[in-house]
Amino acid sequence: MTIATCFEFDGGILFCADTKITREVKTTQTKIFDRVYDGNYSATVFVLVGPVPCGRKILGHVVLLLQQAFQQNEATANRSELGRTGARLSSK
């Protein structure tokens, strides 16, 4: 059983999870996976439960999709800003 929790503090947040991996042999490793995306404006934290190799594979797909979504959002915001800047320039 995986136990995970998150606490919010004035200076940030703290994620906690147990580290016991039970398979054929019991091992100890992290179940918390964090990622900061380009521009440092977006971040994710995942805690895996269940089979870790399977979870890591799925997490890789999720992170890739999130990266693509953040890049598309940034490109849209940049185009929108460019449009507003161009409109201000043309009205002068």
Secondary structure, DSSP 8 states (H G I E B T S, - for coil): ---EEEEEETTEEEEEE--EEESSSEEE---EEEEE-GGGS-EEEEE--S-HHHHHHHHHHHHHHHHHHHHHHHHHHHHHHHHHHHHHHHT-
